[in-house]
């Protein structure tokens, strides 16, 4: 389990550095914003599953933070593209 959490942490770091570099290099086109929102969803889902301990609980309890995450990311996407 410890090894899995360390790998998840490394994935979170890599995705965060990727997002930082896209912003720093001013590469945030419409497509890249979609990619960033998708990576944000992946990061959020990893945090929900591994660091909030929701990986092994009932699906109905896992869906609550996941639906919240989808609503927030969708709201950001709609706001950006309008």
N, C-alpha and C positions, 0 to 999 in steps of 0.2 A: 504493500500500500504506500509506503513512504516513497518508493521509487516512482510510482505513478503520479503522486502529487508533485514531485520534483519535475517530472516531464511536463505536466500541465503548467506548472509555474514557468518553465522555460518557453513553452508555446505562448503563454501570455506575454512574456517579455519580448519575444520576437515579433509578435503582432503589434505590440505597442511601439516598438522601434520602427516598424514598417509604417505605421500611421504617422509617427513623428517625422520621418524622412519625407513622406509625401507632402506634409504641410510645410516643412522647411524648404523643400525644393520647388514649392508652388506648382505641384502637379495635380491639384485638386480639380480635375474636369468633372463633368457630369457623371461619366462612367466610373471614375475613381471614387467619387462620393458614394456611389452604390457599393463599390468594393469595400470602402471603409465602413459603411453601415453593416455590411455582411460580416466583416471581421469583428465588428463590435458585437454583433449578435453571437458569434462563435465565442468570443471572450466572455460575454455575459453568461452564456450557457455553461461554459467550463467552470466559472465561479459558482454558479448555482449548483451544479452537479458535485463538484469536488470540494469546494471550500465552505459551502453552506451545508454540505452533507445530505443533499437531496437525491443522490444517485440511487440509493437503495430503499427509498420510501415509495409509497403508493403513487400511482400515476396522477390521481386527482390532486395530490399535494404538490407534485412536481410541476403541474400545469399552471398553478397560480403565479409563480414568479416568471415562468416562461411566457405566459400570455401578457403579463405586465411588460416584459421586455419587448415583445413584439409590438405592443401598442406604443411604447415610447419611441422605438426605432422607426416605426411607421409614421408617427407624428413628425419626427425630425425629417424624414424623407419627403413627406408632403410639404412641409414648410420650406425645405430647400428648393424643391422643384417647382413650387409656385412662384 
